[in-house]
Amino acid sequence: MRPLIAAVCCAVLPAFGQSSFPVNIGGPYTLVDQNGGVRTEVVANSNAQLVFFGCANCLNIRSAALRLMAQDVDVRAEDGIDVTPVMITAAQHRDRGNAMSAPLADIHPEFVGLARD
């Protein structure tokens, strides 16, 4: 599981300084979580976030990628590193409102699902 975090860090950390990516990463956003709460780029806690773009209601994705993320979050917690798993939907028609709640909670209690309003 540790290589997963390492790969994500290698992809994300350059965004905090000089980036070699051909596009800008980051910026303001406003999305709605699985409980109807509004979320922005301003994070209420200081936890790192492990972000995945996918679908909470797509069984194949949910059973593979999201479960790996959840396992990695638990490994980080054992090491004293708090990480919040976040899934931003790429399937707006399937992941509307609280339709993400049960699938994400089944994977990990800390999972945050985000979608457009």
C-alpha positions as CSV (number, residue, x, y, z in Angstrom):
1,M,0.0,0.0,0.0
2,R,2.8,2.4,0.7
3,P,3.7,2.7,-3.1
4,L,0.2,4.0,-3.7
5,I,0.7,7.0,-1.4
6,A,4.2,7.5,-2.8
7,A,2.8,7.7,-6.4
8,V,0.1,10.1,-5.3
9,C,2.7,12.3,-3.5
10,C,5.0,12.3,-6.5
11,A,2.1,13.5,-8.7
12,V,0.7,16.1,-6.3
13,L,3.6,17.6,-4.4
14,P,5.1,19.4,-7.3
15,A,1.9,21.5,-7.4
16,F,3.0,23.1,-4.2
17,G,6.1,24.6,-5.8
18,Q,7.4,24.8,-9.3
19,S,5.4,22.3,-11.3
20,S,6.7,20.4,-14.4
21,F,3.2,19.5,-15.3
22,P,1.9,20.9,-18.6
23,V,-1.3,22.1,-16.8
24,N,-2.0,24.0,-13.6
25,I,-3.2,21.7,-10.8
26,G,-5.5,23.0,-8.0
27,G,-7.7,26.0,-7.7
28,P,-11.0,26.9,-6.3
29,Y,-14.0,24.6,-6.4
30,T,-17.4,24.2,-4.8
31,L,-18.9,20.7,-4.7
32,V,-21.6,18.9,-2.7
33,D,-20.7,15.9,-0.4
34,Q,-22.8,12.8,0.0
35,N,-24.7,14.3,2.9
36,G,-25.6,17.5,1.1
37,G,-22.9,19.7,2.6
38,V,-21.1,22.2,0.5
39,R,-17.3,21.6,0.2
40,T,-14.7,23.9,-1.2
41,E,-10.9,23.7,-1.7
42,V,-10.6,25.0,1.9
43,V,-10.3,21.9,4.1
44,A,-11.8,22.1,7.6
45,N,-9.1,19.8,9.0
46,S,-5.4,19.6,8.2
47,N,-5.5,15.9,7.0
48,A,-3.9,15.0,3.8
49,Q,-6.4,13.9,1.2
50,L,-6.2,10.8,-1.1
51,V,-8.4,11.8,-4.1
52,F,-9.9,9.5,-6.7
53,F,-12.0,10.5,-9.7
54,G,-14.5,7.7,-10.3
55,C,-18.0,6.4,-9.5
56,A,-19.3,5.3,-6.1
57,N,-22.1,3.3,-7.7
58,C,-19.9,1.5,-10.3
59,L,-19.4,-1.9,-8.7
60,N,-16.1,-2.8,-10.5
61,I,-14.5,0.5,-9.5
62,R,-15.8,0.5,-6.0
63,S,-14.6,-3.0,-5.3
64,A,-11.1,-2.4,-6.6
65,A,-9.7,1.2,-6.5
66,L,-11.8,2.5,-3.6
67,R,-11.0,-0.5,-1.4
68,L,-7.3,0.0,-2.1
69,M,-7.6,3.6,-1.0
70,A,-9.4,2.6,2.2
71,Q,-6.7,0.1,3.0
72,D,-4.0,2.7,2.5
73,V,-5.8,5.2,4.7
74,D,-5.9,2.6,7.5
75,V,-2.2,1.9,7.0
76,R,-1.4,5.6,7.2
77,A,-3.5,5.9,10.4
78,E,-1.4,3.1,12.0
79,D,1.7,5.2,11.2
80,G,0.0,8.2,12.8
81,I,-0.8,10.0,9.6
82,D,-4.4,11.1,9.1
83,V,-5.5,10.9,5.5
84,T,-9.1,11.5,4.3
85,P,-10.2,9.4,1.4
86,V,-12.1,11.5,-1.2
87,M,-14.0,10.3,-4.3
88,I,-15.0,13.0,-6.8
89,T,-17.6,11.5,-9.1
90,A,-17.0,11.2,-12.8
91,A,-20.6,9.8,-13.2
92,Q,-22.8,12.6,-12.1
93,H,-25.9,10.8,-13.3
94,R,-25.2,7.8,-10.9
95,D,-23.8,9.6,-7.9
96,R,-26.4,12.3,-7.2
97,G,-26.9,13.5,-3.6
98,N,-27.0,10.8,-1.0
99,A,-26.8,8.0,-3.6
100,M,-23.0,7.9,-2.7
101,S,-23.5,7.6,1.1
102,A,-24.1,3.9,1.5
103,P,-21.5,2.6,-1.1
104,L,-18.8,4.9,0.3
105,A,-19.6,4.1,4.0
106,D,-19.5,0.4,3.1
107,I,-15.9,0.9,2.0
108,H,-14.6,3.2,4.8
109,P,-16.4,5.4,7.4
110,E,-14.2,8.4,6.6
111,F,-14.8,8.4,2.8
112,V,-16.0,11.7,1.4
113,G,-18.0,11.7,-1.9
114,L,-18.1,14.9,-3.9
115,A,-20.3,15.8,-6.9
116,R,-21.4,19.0,-8.7
117,D,-24.5,20.7,-7.3
